[in-house]
Amino acid sequence: YDLAVERDARGANDVAIIRLEQLYPLGPELAGTLAPYKDGTPLVWVQEEPFNYAFWYFINANVPQIVGERLPLSCVARHASSSPATGSRASHLYEQKQLLDEALR
């Protein structure tokens, strides 16, 4: 939701956000949702968790089987960490800003 708010605040009308409410099974619904996008359109998985947490590895292993090389896939996430959170509000807010900046550039 932060990503959508930030996209609107920046007026980044050329950025689409697709939320996956169900990660398994991936298949026809995702393929149909991504079908209108031109070949070469970057497909970016954005997660608030560190790179080594959450679903990036699952997405990276499965989405290319659905879209092939048509939409290049990458990930925006916090740096890999042994902990899912920093424990500091100031650090969290700083990392969240960096995450949004990277996702919307």
C-alpha angles and dihedrals in degrees: 000000000000088000093055092047092049092046090054093045090053093044089234094165091163093067120089121197120206118186118206107215092175120038098185129083098024113189143095096012093055092042090051093048092051096041097091094058118100120248110271095030106143114246110203124190107209121195130169092214122085117280092257093052134068125020107320094109091049092048093046091051096047113027095064088058088058102041100021115204092321094100113034109228126216138159134235113196142132115283116279111278142171088232129055092220138033096228090226123097092208092051091046093052091047092049091045091054091049091049092052092045092052094044093051102042 
